[in-house]
Every structure is written in structure tokens, then in C-alpha cells.
Amino acid sequence: MAEKPATSPAGELPSLHVARAALHVALIVDQKGSRTADAQESYWHHATGGSFAPADLHRGERLLLDVGLLVKRDGQLTPTPLLAQLVQGSPRDALVAIIQRLVALTSPTEFEAPSVAAQLVELVPDVARREELLVALALRFDDTRQRLVGEIGEELVVNAARTELRNMGRSDLAHEVRRVSLLSDQLGYDVNAPRVSGAPRLLEVKATTADTEGHALAIHLTRNEADTGTILPDWALVACHIENTDERQGHIVGWCTGQALADLLPVDSPAGRWEQAAIVLPLERLLPGLPGVAA
């Protein structure tokens, strides 16, 4: 049976007591390695009259294993060189390093930002260091969330393309709709959707959770996507609005050709070429649904 993670329940960092117990374990385990049984017996001796119960030290050991500072192999616990360095420095620096590794290794979707911020006040009293951890977590959360939003948008487009083909009695073509972004993000489009006649539609999907009731949509476009849209006549940008990421719900706002984006793109300068651009796409340039299923 797998051991319970030190961060359980999900979304919570370890208590300050457990984090300090982890530092205590780092001092107990021999720098050249200790047999697991010997280390656990030492927990009982160190717990006698001390600040940590054996259960606390077991949780501290688990925390060090979770963040990769302690390695368990063949009945042996071995500190990493980094852990050896940390125990030679200040306990406060070592504590921050442990929490930093935990935040870096844990999926940001498991954390709720307000809860983590409150926990870090106790774990990391230094305001500047605490802010660094929160910024790093926020960036990772934003990146992970945007990937999720993009995935849902692509799923919407794939399902819509398959549905329209099935409705035309072409289930054979519906099976050929492919989400090519799963294979490569270098093609310049995300979905390959056949037509009943003519070349397939090459669909670059842009999804957002932002309000689409206004007059424009802010999107990011790479140089490769823009160039592909210029070169390939069957390329189209499809905009999606995601209403609920948990239930993976949303709808297609509309589509436009690469030519409709041309005047919105940056211009290369003598200093260099642009590689990624944030553009504001007027909703009036979008046509409803997906590009025509017949050429």
C-alpha cells in the first residue's frame, strides 16, 4: 500500500511542525545513508523527551521523500547532496528550500491560492521569500489552466466537426477528424477536419474564458501559426469560449481566415522578427460555426 503523501489532504501544505520534523529527520539520517529500520528506531529515541513524536518524524521523513531530498532504496534512506548542504546552513533557509521544492513538484491544480497563501504565512515568515513562492505558484497555475482551456476548446471543435459530418451521413469522414496537436504543436494548426469534398480544413483553435459579449477577443498567435495561415488556403482560426472548465463546457464563437488576421499582426523590424503576438480580434470578423464542410 502506498504511503500517504506529506501534503495530504490535497490542496494543503504540511504544517510548520511537520516541516520542522523533516529538518530533524535530516539530522538523524546518516549522511552516508541509514537502514530504514535503524532510522525509524532512532525516531523513538529522539522522540523521548523531545519536541517531536515518532509519528511526526515519520511524516517529516515522508515530506523529504516527496520532495526528492531523501531517497529510499533497498531498505536504505540516503540524503541527497542538496539535503546535506541544507542541514549545514540555517534552518530557516532549509525550510524555505523544502517548501519551494514541494510547490514546484506539486500540480498547481491541487492548490487553492488563498489557502496556500494563508499556510505560507506560517511556514515562510519572510515576506519577500513568501511572495516569490506565491508568484511562482501563480505562474504555474496560469500556465496549467491555459493549457486546460486550450484542450477543452480543441475538444469542442473536434466534436463539432464530427457531428456535422455525421449529420450529413458521413460517419466515415467523422472518424477521420484528428486533433493533430496531440502529436505536434509545430504544424501551425490543431485540428484536421475533412470536408465532404475538397481539401480538409486545418483549424487553429483559440479558446478563452474571458467575456465574449464585447466587440473583440484578445488572443495570442505564434509566428508559425500566422505563417501557416498565410501559406495554406484551408487554414482557419476558430475561437471558442469556455464557460466551465470542470465540466469541460463551452461553445464555438466563430472562425476567420488567415487573411482576416493579416492587418492585426506585428511588422518585422530591422532589429528582428516577431515570434509571438497578442492581438485583438474584432468579433465582427468571425463567421459563425466552422468553415464550410464542402469546398
Steps between C-alpha positions, in 0.01 A plus 500: 500500500636842403594733783282801561663813352626763741283754320176310556223603493526644150540874486679534832865557577654319798474669838796692636542223759530232230739715296721544808475128567636445148805709588543292815488180293769645274726526803418147619566316173868430445651699213629175347159338537309318772302179499132590506445287811789668681372847412151417623636358824696824542173693470381336821823588683498859375131533583556419868479831682530686171278726293394239244299183537607199288195559276619859438843374398344242268303781333818707479676209332211469254527870418871469421423201278218688325728790405789275395744608772505153653518179297367163616645202317558138603413566862737795520434872552759719334510882511567679172801733480258794505346386828849464646570861400171623642554354847837677517333837444233687692180310591294784355670472160462122507130532581442741211687267262279204601178696450628641171568150366160381617322785320708438185429126492129508580235557235368854545146374439520330840545832677256780567692829496335661809557183704865475397561869574364457852712190562816669371462779756579244769753298303696789348493810726735690268265712286732525198563126483132424551411731212751324273333165572153640437606659171658173383186308593274754329701482177481122498130508579434745214703290256327176601157662489562648154607159369178353640290774336678433169438127526129552563478734199660241276261233629204727418624552145568129444154406628330769290683390183410136560136585573452697178651220294283236667194718440588493129515122510880493486594309814798370306641853475402579859743231612776679310474826695831520682634710784851524359621720787527180703779392266675833441460868582718600204249448220341844530151358561333276757225307323482336156133473398405342164242650266251295301686632198824689459799543726460453877457798733810582706369660817704700748297516822514798736300457820433748777299534819482879457169668428417483127197729521711802405630603159837323494693197619859509629703202375864396467633389165842355426702585192468141382120509529478832315736384224306175461178698471655713226639209300219240526164606352304245707634632832256675733506636852209378714417693818333324794360625827536264798230544763588221742840333515395242761219372277698578182215706356512782248400601149651606169491877454596496131783476251704708258765451234866583533448797268253651748782516755768650276456866599491409872844342505823680599746613234858374498761763572873526421558394860339161439192293421203465731438145620188535714235770508200595710235628261151639544264326258174689425209259538346642183772325302384159623259290297264267691576133564784330313631549145276336238490124496490508118763679290 
